[in-house]
Amino acid sequence: MKFRSVELDRLAGQATSILAFDCEFWHAGKTFLPREVGGYHITRSGDSWVRSAPFFVVLPPPPKQLNRVSSSYSTVTPATATVLDILEETERSAPEFLGDSDIVNAYFSDPKVKPHLKPASWLGGFVKLMSTSVVILKGETDLKAIKSACARHHIAFQSPLRVVDIARHNPEFTKRCGTAKLEDTYACIAKELEAGLKTAFPIGKVHNPVSDAAMAIQIAAWLSDRS
């Protein structure tokens, strides 16, 4: 998809690549690791931008531990969401009946997840792309999780060319909208967001990384108009 955007021009500066992404997580003790990674890669073409198809990847869990997957923070079918809820309740009420891999097996079997499973080595190409891109996201956790996963898998982490973190404006969001949550902020300012970017980056289910990245792009563009 090709389109023009003064806001993306402003956000990119001289860069020719923008990468917007969001993660949902595995947990290894207090360490966050990427579980679902999704978003958009946008490249400059003359005076226009070319938007890639959205990307969505599911990465392997930390080994030798019980890995939890909440249906509220997973891109799964309703049937799998129900199974995950049952397994979550089983962990609370009767953990002796739950194997370490039961939750992950149910999650990985979902038709929205299974086609997107990638090995950890996928991160090598992703961080290389980050290193040549202006990265748009909300909060520091996603980048920290990517960096932690790279360290675990002996992949050289490469920092983004530049980071546009909309979470730096959380006080402004809270003052105006009564909250800094991504989806609530988006709803609060939706009427002021650029129509062309709404078309280019459609919004779907909350906590789907692709949808969350789309909200972050549009909010970052809105903020660029105000700076």
Secondary structure as the mmCIF struct_conf table of DSSP 4:
data_model
#
loop_
_struct_conf.conf_type_id
_struct_conf.id
_struct_conf.beg_label_comp_id
_struct_conf.beg_label_asym_id
_struct_conf.beg_label_seq_id
_struct_conf.end_label_comp_id
_struct_conf.end_label_asym_id
_struct_conf.end_label_seq_id
STRN STRN1 LYS A 2 PHE A 3
HELX_RH_AL_P HELX_RH_AL_P1 VAL A 6 ALA A 12
TURN_TY1_P TURN_TY1_P1 GLY A 13 GLN A 14
BEND BEND1 THR A 16 THR A 16
STRN STRN2 SER A 17 ALA A 28
TURN_TY1_P TURN_TY1_P2 GLY A 29 LYS A 30
STRN STRN3 THR A 31 SER A 45
TURN_TY1_P TURN_TY1_P3 GLY A 46 ASP A 47
STRN STRN4 SER A 48 ARG A 51
HELX_LH_PP_P HELX_LH_PP_P1 SER A 52 PRO A 54
STRN STRN5 PHE A 55 VAL A 58
HELX_LH_PP_P HELX_LH_PP_P2 PRO A 60 PRO A 62
BEND BEND2 PRO A 63 GLN A 65
HELX_RH_3T_P HELX_RH_3T_P1 SER A 71 TYR A 73
BEND BEND3 SER A 74 SER A 74
HELX_RH_AL_P HELX_RH_AL_P2 PRO A 78 SER A 93
HELX_RH_3T_P HELX_RH_3T_P2 PRO A 95 PHE A 97
TURN_TY1_P TURN_TY1_P4 ASP A 100 SER A 101
HELX_RH_AL_P HELX_RH_AL_P3 ASP A 102 PHE A 108
TURN_TY1_P TURN_TY1_P5 SER A 109 SER A 109
BEND BEND4 ASP A 110 ASP A 110
TURN_TY1_P TURN_TY1_P6 PRO A 111 VAL A 113
HELX_RH_3T_P HELX_RH_3T_P3 LYS A 114 HIS A 116
STRN STRN6 LEU A 117 LEU A 117
TURN_TY1_P TURN_TY1_P7 ALA A 120 SER A 121
HELX_RH_AL_P HELX_RH_AL_P4 TRP A 122 MET A 130
TURN_TY1_P TURN_TY1_P8 SER A 131 THR A 132
BEND BEND5 SER A 133 SER A 133
STRN STRN7 VAL A 134 LEU A 137
BEND BEND6 LYS A 138 GLU A 140
HELX_RH_AL_P HELX_RH_AL_P5 THR A 141 ARG A 152
TURN_TY1_P TURN_TY1_P9 HIS A 153 HIS A 154
BEND BEND7 LEU A 161 LEU A 161
STRN STRN8 ARG A 162 ASP A 165
HELX_RH_3T_P HELX_RH_3T_P4 ILE A 166 HIS A 169
HELX_RH_AL_P HELX_RH_AL_P6 ASN A 170 CYS A 177
BEND BEND8 GLY A 178 GLY A 178
HELX_RH_AL_P HELX_RH_AL_P7 LEU A 182 ILE A 189
HELX_RH_3T_P HELX_RH_3T_P5 ALA A 190 GLU A 192
BEND BEND9 LEU A 193 LEU A 193
HELX_RH_AL_P HELX_RH_AL_P8 ALA A 195 ALA A 200
BEND BEND10 PHE A 201 PHE A 201
BEND BEND11 LYS A 205 LYS A 205
TURN_TY1_P TURN_TY1_P10 VAL A 206 HIS A 207
HELX_RH_AL_P HELX_RH_AL_P9 PRO A 209 ARG A 226
#
